[in-house]
Each structure stands twice: as structure tokens, then as C-alpha cells.
């Protein structure tokens, strides 16, 4: 998405937003609202992560009034979301102090402050909506969230070293690196011909995964969430059906740990989240720690390969998931790519051989199919693993050489 | 301040057309004020059946708002409110007719009904600020106006109407404009979509003739300060105007016109022709002045536009 069609003041704000927003925020579509200058863009759609989904908000600037504050159009399902009015009940709505108050388009931080403020208000708005649902089970579940959130809140305050009072948030967002409050996000989905559902995004594990990885390359803190979707049941007495559960994580985490491999514990009838979450967190914690120790096991294995294969051509030095060596059998030289799983050494590495001398008709090198059928035991020492693999490859290189020359003859 | 539901919002074809012309000729986004009147319509679905269920206060919903004129004060938005949608009272009162003239206008039914917003290439949903502006207007009881034909106790409404104009986000060759009408209801603090009834000439619109009073208000050029229209000042002003008029007449007295009659007339024609010629010269001079000052205005506007785009086109420089 090219952002260079914006006039400088808007461009500066947008770039600041994209660079400093504490989560992945995307610009989906940009366009112009000017009659004569359709080449200069002043409107865009932002995709803002919320509750494991995205909010799609249109931000409208005005290229003809470069100093005017922007306006926002929210999604079609959020017609009742009015962030400029306070949330203090139905009676007397008072316009709240907002970052739009003394808007200054020349300050590049303003758009970021506005989006953070609006998202925070959106969270409160959804919370109010969910809280107003007449469902006994939901009411109970929400009442148990308090204790979980206190933990996350204190963790957040420790990170920022300042007590968070509600009215100080605007100043914080301008002066310190912005961090979103790690609370339980909720979303009430309802609409014409749609079943009423309440979705929760529960952040799991009170630990900083980024810190556990040596030389961590991740820009955003990696988190694991449990998505819980409750169908709303208004009838009293009828047994509430089990919620739909799904584990989700921030995208970069899959380098370290694949949440698809986690088998969720079963949800027993009559269970509540306060009961379900602690065993799940324990399980996850164990698996994340295992995944981190697996990095060391992979590193040892790669180091053990060096005496047999020589220095690697290329190696993933952070997660140790991938390493490539140059090998030769007589005059036939080829590359060996090792792919190591997140559950190494339980999972044995996958090998791909690549010829340096044979190419297909598109000019790309000939490669073997992924090899994973060879003698392996997770209980071997790293040096023994390396030795066994070397032996296997010594044999396999003949097959691969034959395969390459046959392939070459066919063309 | 009553929060009564409107049945529909009526607007005459020419008014809507000139509104759209004004909006689509603008460079960017525009907002403006809507004027007109709200009338209570007696349901015309009377039948011989005198069942009592049709009687009673049920006809309170038959309120029709008719938009007769509009005012788009400037080519940039935020003309009478701030970034949060709070009303800017001084600029709003500058745009609204002064109380004395609105008293006259009240017969013609030109009340401040609400506002309109036009934004090119955007969704036809009220935005965050538009909601806030309508909310502020609906809460302003000092802006309330009476409903015409209210038989019972006098009923008033606040400027609760909102017309939203937009063009499609993605370019479309045929479809060019979208518009929607809303009434802001304080009881629910939300916009209620209302049907727009375009009043036109034709047999199907016969029913409108009873209720519709077309009125082409003279454009409001009232820029005077508010509260300065006490009788004393009024007299001063008329004396001032008389003095200016005398200056133009250049000693020609109205009494002299009597000489046009009778025997004196033949001798007097010359004098009258002189006056006429002088006036023609003066008008010509004025026309030239207007022409040159208009040229200057256009020149200035062009310069402003150039500067604006120069600022805007430094794209990517930062």
C-alpha cells in the first residue's frame, strides 16, 4: 500500500501512527475526497486489531482544509458507538475531553493519540453492551474477570512505571511509548438474521515470551489468546450450550511455538471460565517453556553437525529452525537443507537436497522431495544424531545423484 | 422542547436540485444550515367509518418537515461547530437571521430546521462528528421553533433534522449522489432515518398543495451585529440612508417631479434628461468598479488555491 499520495501533514501523522502503534495496524484503502485533485489522497480505511478481529474505520481528512481535524466513520454494526459523548448514562450526555479538543494537524502524534483514544472508548462501549445482555451465565463469567484483569493491570503499570488513572491516559499516549491495556476484550455481535453472540478475547499466560527468546527479533509482544464465543441464551432454565473455543496467537509466535499443536482440554457441562482457564494456562506454560528449551536442543544439534558437514552456508540463529550446508559426493556437489520443527527433538528434522549442477527448464535447481524417513531417536545425543544423519546422507546422495541425472536426460 | 417524531421530510425538487448543484460544485466537503417549517398534517385518510380508534392523540405523528431553503456558508466544513461537534454560538448566530427578521420570516415559515453535510466519496452513515453536531443542535432549546397548525398546546421542535449527502467511495459512472435524511431523537439519543418526499408538480402531488407553501427567501446577507437593532439605532440608520440617497440625487428634489405636469413640462424635460444621463454614467462607473473588484477576488481565490495545492503537493517531502 503506497502512502506517498498524501499531503505532508496527513502523511506525517499516518506514518507516525503506523510506526508507533503498539500492535499491527493496517491501511486498507486510500482515496481522495477532492473534486479537482483526485491524485492527492486524504481519506483512508484503517484496520485496527480488536478482540482477535479487525475494526474497519474510515478516517476522513480534507485536503482542501489542511488544518481541519479528521472525522471518523465507524463500521455499519457500530451505529450506537458515539465516542465524543461520555458514557455516563442515558440522561445528560456530556462531551468528553478528547484528543480532538485542541487539534493541531502539524503535530504528527495526533492521529495516533486519536486512534488509541477511540479504541479505548470502543472497548468500554462493547463492555457496556455485553454487560447489558440479560444472560445469567454471561453475567457470572464477567464477574469473574475482575481478578484476572487486576493481574494484567498491575503488570501493565509495572511496565510503564506509572499508575494508570483513567483521565491521565491521554497524556500518556502522547509522551510515552503507547501500550494497549491488556484486558479481556469483548465483542457483542448481533444483527438482523444473525444469532446473538458474545465473543471474548482472553489473554493467557502472565509471562513475557519475548524476553524468553535470546536475541528476540519480534517488534510486538507475542501473546496467546483464547477466543471464547458464547451464544446468548435468554431463556431461563434451559441448559446453556458450551461456548466455542479457539486458541489464537500473534502471528510471529509460530516461529517458536505452534498453537495448532495444542490440544484444548474438553469443556465439561456446567463449567465456567474461571475453572477452565487455570489448567489450560498451566498446559500452555509447560509447552511454551518446552518450546523455548527446544531452541537450545536445535542449536546443540546444529553445532554437532558442523564437524561432519563443515560450516553452514546459512542458519537461523535465533530460533534455529533452518540450516543449510554444502556437501559433496565425489564431484557431485549439492546443498542439504535441514528444517527443524518446533517440537525438536521429538519431531525429526526434514531434509531437502538441492543440486548445484542440475537445473530444470525454468532454470531453478533440481530438488529432492522432503525426506523424513530415516533412522532417528529423540533420545540420542546430539553428536550421535549428527553422525547418523551423515551416514544416511552418504547413502542418499547416490540416489539423489541418480535422480538428478535421470531428470536431466528426460529433458 | 418536545421530542416528537416526524413522519417525513419534504423538499421541493428545485430546492433539492439547487442544493445538489451547490454541493457538487464545491471543491471539498461542505456543511450548511436548513430552513423551512414543520406542519401538522391532518390525515387525509378519513373515511365514513367513524370508528373511535382513529380519534385521539394518535395524529401527533403526522408532522411533516418541509425544507424550503438552505445556506452553505463557506467552502470548508466546520462552519458553525468545532472538532468535537460542539456548537460555535457566535458563528451560528451570524448565520441565522436576527430575531427581528425571523419574526417576519415566521409567517413564511422559515425556521432553522437542522443542518446538512456533504462529503465526497464516503459512506452514507453519519460520522462521529455529525452525530455530535446533531446531538448539540437537538439539545439547544434556545433554537427551538413552533410547529405550524398545532391545534392544541403550542408545540416546539429543536433543529433536529440532518441531511447527509455523499458520493460513492468507488467511482461509478452513472450513480453519482447518495442522500439520506435523519431526525435526531433526544429520547433515544440516536438518528432515526426518515423518508424524503420530493415535492413536485403533477397530479400525484395534488395533496401537497394544501400543505406546501413554496417560498423563495431572499438570500440572507445579514451581517450586522446582534442586539444593535434598537429603535434609536433604527432611526439613525434611516437618516443615514436618506443622506446617502440625497447624495445620489444631487440636489434633485422629489417635489420637482410636480413640474413634469402641465405647462412647465416642456422646459423641464431637459433637466430630467440631464439627471438621467448623470445616473447612467454613475451606474456605468459602478459596474466597472464591480467588474474590477470581482476580477481581483477571483485572482485572490486562484492564488489561495495555488498556495493550498502547493502545500498539499509537497507530498512525501516529510
Interface residues (C-beta under 8 A of the other chain):
Chain A: X4 X5 X6 X7 X8 X11 X12 X31 X32 X33 X34 X35 X36 X37 X40 X43 X58 X60 X62 X63 X64 X65 X66 X68 X69 X71 X72 X73 X74 X76 X79 X80 X82 X83 X84 X85 X90 X93 X95 X98 X100 X101 X103
Chain B: X24 X26 X27 X28 X29 X75 X76 X77 X78 X83 X84 X85 X86 X119 X120 X121 X122 X123 X125 X127 X128 X129 X130 X131 X132 X135 X136 X169 X189 X190 X191 X308 X309 X311 X312 X313 X314 X315 X316 X317 X318
